[in-house]
């Protein structure tokens, strides 16, 4: 039952904001479901994959999708996602938690800056600049997605809006669609490393599917500013919690050879 509620929360968040929900699901898995940090990151990617697939359909239905941009992001992310997943597997749990906290603070900073920095408008930048931004963003997204167990939408979206001149709703649709291939590769790598808790997946996936439908349906109706403020505050609180993790010995992955 706890897995169902975790999945529902991830789905609503993903549908509303165009993110995979991993930045919130990972803490819930470690603190509520009592997963190891590496297991939380690996299992979280499964929820990210389901959220991205379901959310992409909703956004495509509403016309907020750019398939060429999504394909470029996904192709670049596939080049680096396995390296991120393997790097995650060899980090001590306390260090991985601190890295996760730093990552959340970075995302919070991006969301805050998005309010104050001058915004580029759709089509105002040369096409070649837009594609360079997407290539760099895809490579970075893949590594962070594999390492942190997140889809990358939480930082992809503000960077696409700020630096590539892509509209908010379109950026959310691109983000969800681009997550699918990279998340699939990350899930496969984490599964081989023994970092996916399959027993909880049915409840989590059921919750995600229901949540994405609700969140995606309301995403085009709720003002962006209020959602971003709530999300930023939530990320900062979680980041502070993780940065307070004390240094201590702990296990890393139980299987490093890819054998099941």
C-alpha positions, -999 to +999 in steps of 0.1 A: +000+000+000+029+024+008+043+017-027+009+027-042+010+061-025+046+067-034+037+060-071+006+082-069+026+111-056+053+107-083+027+105-110+008+136-100+041+155-097+053+142-131+020+151-148+018+186-133+054+197-138+067+175-167+092+157-145+098+121-137+092+126-100+124+110-089+136+139-068+107+133-044+103+095-049+139+087-039+136+103-004+102+085+000+117+052-009+146+055+016+126+070+045+091+054+040+099+021+022+133+017+038+152+010+006+190+013+005+200+046-013+212+027-044+180+006-045+159+038-043+178+053-072+174+021-094+137+015-085+129+052-089+140+051-125+113+025-131+087+051-119+104+077-140+101+055-171+064+048-165+057+085-157+075+096-188+056+072-211+022+080-197+029+118-194+042+120-230+009+107-243-011+133-223+012+162-235+011+149-271-027+148-269-026+185-259-002+194-287+028+202-264+054+179-280+084+184-302+095+150-315+128+161-332+140+179-301+130+150-279+148+125-301+180+146-300+179+148-262+172+111-258+200+101-282+226+122-263+213+109-229+217+073-241+255+080-245+260+088-208+232+072-187+250+038-182+281+056-169+259+075-144+242+043-132+275+025-127+291+054-109+261+055-085+268+018-077+303+024-065+296+053-042+291+049-004+255+055+006+262+086+027+282+103-001+254+095-026+229+111-003+250+143+000+254+144-038+217+141-041+212+170-017+236+192-037+217+182-069+184+193-054+199+227-044+211+232-079+176+224-093+161+249-067+185+276-079+175+270-115+139+274-106+145+306-087+167+321-114+140+313-140+118+339-123+144+368-125+164+361-156+152+376-189+132+349-208+139+341-245+107+336-265+098+307-288+117+310-321+138+340-310+172+321-311+190+308-341+183+271-347+219+261-343+221+276-308+190+257-298+205+224-311+238+230-293+219+236-260+199+204-265+231+183-273+248+195-241+217+191-221+211+156-233+246+144-224+243+159-189+208+145-184+218+110-192+246+109-166+226+126-139+196+104-146+216+072-142+234+084-111+206+100-092+177+078-103+157+108-117+145+116-152+162+149-154+131+169-163+135+191-131+166+207-146+160+201-183+128+222-184+142+254-169+174+251-190+153+247-222+132+277-213+161+299-203+187+290-229+169+274-259+139+297-262+114+268-258+080+275-243+072+261-209+045+236-219+065+225-249+096+220-228+076+198-204+064+177-232+099+174-247+113+165-213+089+136-207+093+121-242+131+124-240+132+106-206+119+073-221+150+059-238+175+071-212+154+058-183+150+024-200+188+021-203+193+033-167+167+008-154+184-021-173+218-012-158+205-008-123+186-041-126+217-059-135+235-044-105+207-056-082+193-021-075+156-026-085+132-038-059+107-057-081+083-067-053+071-031-048+068-023-085+031-033-092+018-009-065+041+019-075+033+016-112-004+015-106-001+047-085+021+064-111-004+057-139-033+071-119-013+101-108+000+110-142-035+111-156-047+135-129-016+157-129-013+159-167-050+169-170-045+198-146-011+209-159-026+232-185-050+248-161-029+256-130-008+288-129+029+280-133+042+304-106+024+288-077+035+253-087+071+263-091+072+280-057+058+250-039+081+227-058+111+249-050+104+250-013+099+212-013+132+206-030+151+229-006+137+211+024+146+177+010+181+189+000+188+202+036+177+169+050+201+150+027+230+173+032+229+167+070+237+130+063+267+120+085+298+103+070+298+066+079+308+033+064+280+016+044+274-010+017+274-002-020+259-025-046+254-061-038+262-072-073+287-055-096+292-081-122+258-079-138+248-114-128+213-121-114 
